[in-house]
Amino acid sequence: MSGDKMSSNQEQEARWYVIHTYSGYEKKVKMTLEMIVENRELQGLIQEISIPTEQVVEIKDGKKKTSEKKLYPGYVLIKMILTDDVWYIVRNTRGVTGFVGPSSTKPVPLTEEELMIMGLESDWEPIIDYGEGDSVKIIHGPLDGFVGTVQEINIDKKKVTVLVSMFGRETPVELDLTQILRI
């Protein structure tokens, strides 16, 4: 690759892409890609690699246990500047089956709305059709299906605090703006 082509690629903005992996290989793929980035000094082209997870609370044998659960098993998110070389490196990493999109050879970056829904950086501003005191239904996450009352909305953090009735008492729960619907 000529120096001219490389410098023009670095002026491009890095975008988030989704790569599909063999089930259970997400962490291995992430570690392998991080090593390749380090060894080949590709920090300018491959900027971030993420496996979205959520905290899950389980009660086992009467004891509360918190664990991390993958939100999208079999997928790894990667923020990169797409070049032929970077595509080849990522595509041929052990455990990667391809990029998500209509064509594995021409990956499609995530939209602003998709980034927001996945909890990644985004300038996207959701349309909020509810306010403090309104009844809402949780549509995503461990409390999916619960109904509560909006207590506080934080636009900057894109979070909302909802009072949910659990075990006979009102409990404040912090959620993403995209996790609830007005009812």
N, C-alpha and C positions, 0 to 999 in steps of 0.2 A: 504494500500500500504506500503510495507516495505521501510525502509530508504535507503537501497541499490539501489532499483529501482528508487526512487525519485532522488538521486544524479546523477545517470547515465543519467536521463532525462534532468537534468539541464545542462549537458555538451553538449547536442544537441543544434544546432543553431535554433533560432526562425525563422519561415517562415511565409509568408503571406498566409492567406486562405480567401475565400469568403463565407459569410453566407447569405442565402436568408431569407428575413423577409416579414411579411405582409406589403402590401403597406401602406405607411404613418407611419410605426412603427420604421423606421431607428433610429431616435433620442432616442426613448424610449428604444430600444434594446441597443444602445450604453451606455446610462446612467445607465441602469440596470447592464450591464456587468461591467462598471467602479465601481459601488457600490460593486458588488460581489468581484472584484479584491481587492478593498480596505479592505472590511470586512474580507476576508479570507486570506489576505496577499499573493496574487498570482502574484505580480508584476514580479517575475522571470519567470513565465510561460505564462502569458498573458501580453505582453509588450506594445501593442498599438492597439487602435480601431479607425477606420477612416471611415468617410462618404465623399467620394470625391465630391467636389462641384466646380463650376466655377462661376465667376462673369458675370452676364448678364446685359447689358445696354438696357433699354427700354425707348421709348419716349411715354409718356401718357399725353394727354391734353397739348402738347407743352412743357412738363417738362421732363428732363432727370432723370431717376430713375435707380439706380443700385441695383440688388438683387442677391442672391445666388440661384443657381439651382443645384439640385442633378444630377451628371453625370450618376449615375447608380441607378435609383429609385428601391427600393425593395431589395437593397444589402448593406451589411456592410462588410468592410475589417477588418481583425483581424490578428495581428502579434503575434504568439504564438508558444510555444513548445507543440506539439501534444502528449498528454498522454490520457489514458482512462478517467481519472478524468476530465481533461480539456474539452475533447470532450463531456462528459456527461453534464457538467455545461453549456457549450455554447449551445449545442443541445436542452437542456430543459429550456432555458431562454424564458420567455413569449415574444411572437412575432416572434420568430425564427422558420422557417419552415424546416430548414436543411442546410447542407453544400452544396456548389456547387461542382459538380464532378460526375463521373459515379456512385458512390455509396455514399450514405449519411453516411454510417458507416466507410468509409475509405476516408476522405477528401484528395484532391490533392492540394498541394501548388501551388501558382502562379509561373510561370517561370520568369527568369530574363527579358525576352523581354516583357512579360505581365506587370511586375512591372514598366518598363520604360514607356510603353504606358499609364499606369494609373497614372503616375507621382509620383510613390512611389520610395523609395530608391532602387538603383540597381547598380551593377557593369557592367551591359551590355553596350557595346559601339555600337551605331548604325552605320551602313555603310552610309556614306554621299556621295551621288553621285552628289552634287551640290556645287557651290562655290559662292563667292561674285560676284554680277552682273548677276547671272543666273536668268532666269524666273522660277517661281515656282507657283504651285496651292495649295491652302489651302484645306486640305481634312478632317479636323475635327475641331469642335469648332464653335463659333458664326459666324466666317467669312468663313465658309465652302463654297467652290465654287469660292472664290475670287482669283484673279491672282495678283502676285506682283513680285518684284525684291529683291533678297537677298542683304541686306546691310551689315550685320555682322553675323558671326557665333561664338558662345561661347561654345566650346566643354566641358569645365569644368562644366558649369551650364546646359549643354544639351539644350541650347536655341539658337534661330536664330531670328534676327531682319529682317523683311521683309517690304519693302516700298509698301503699298497698296494704290491704287487710290480710294479715297472715297470723294464724294461730290465735285469732281473737283480738289482735291489737294492730293499730296502724303503724306501719313500718316505712320510713322514707327510703326510697331506692333511687340511685342515680342511674339514668339511662341515656343512650344516644337519642337525639331528636328523631332519628329515623326508626326507632324501635317501638313507637307508639302511634295509635290512630285515635282521633276524636270519635266518641260514640254519642 
